[in-house]
Amino acid sequence: MRRKTHTGKGKEVAAEIGLKPAHYNKIEKAMVEPSIEVLDKLAAFYNITIDDIVHLKKSAPKAVVMEDKTSAEQLRLINQLNEKDKSTVMNIIDTMLTKQKFQEFFQQNVPQ
């Protein structure tokens, strides 16, 4: 379900479409199949079509795996991030590079 991208919590969604929260939870976890009537209500609630719900996995984006990408592609993907996330990535890289430089320094300058 798309609840993670919608502000409605499970109990609120269930109440809005006329289901008990426990039954809605089972639908979300794919433990039971929703009826056409429930699919219609869910589609209306989320402002999508029944087809969007039924074929959700087909249209969902795939996970991005950075290690499979070239350096240029990795940079392009990082540049697609919002400024806060981009800054976080850059801070992590800065920290890792600084750590590596300190390790190299100590290995070269401190007797073992």
Residue pairs with C-beta under 8 A, 6 or more apart in sequence:
1 27
1 28
1 42
1 53
1 56
2 46
2 48
2 56
3 9
3 10
3 13
3 28
6 13
6 46
8 16
8 45
10 21
10 24
10 25
10 28
11 21
11 24
13 24
13 42
13 45
14 20
14 21
14 23
14 24
14 25
15 21
16 45
17 24
17 38
17 41
17 42
17 45
18 41
19 27
19 38
23 32
26 32
27 33
27 34
27 38
34 42
36 50
39 50
39 53
39 54
40 50
42 53
43 49
43 50
43 52
43 53
46 53
52 59
64 77
66 74
66 77
69 77
78 86
78 89
79 86
81 89
